[in-house]
Amino acid sequence: MFTGLAFLGLSLGLDSFAVGIGLGAAAPEASRHRWRLACAFGLCDGLASFLGSLAGMDAVRSFAEASDWLGPIAVAVYGLFVLCL
């Protein structure tokens, strides 16, 4: 049980690790912002996991009927957001 949970936590944190490596390589002189950045990544990852666990199966069942059209719309909106950055 614990090894599966540890593997899940490790795999979910790899995206933050990759971004952290990229930011560290791009701006090595910004060492005073490292703790703030690490706390922001930790807070966002923890909050996403907490909110996901609160959603539960009831929310999944209620959105299951709309997932055929809601998923592509969400991906398109996110793609437009990224393009506008």
Buried (B, 14 or more C-beta within 10 A) or exposed (E): EEEEEEEEEEEEBEEBEEEBEEBEEEEEEEEEEEEEBEEEBEEEBEEEEEEEEEEEEEEEEEEEEEEEEEEEEEEEEEEEEEEEE
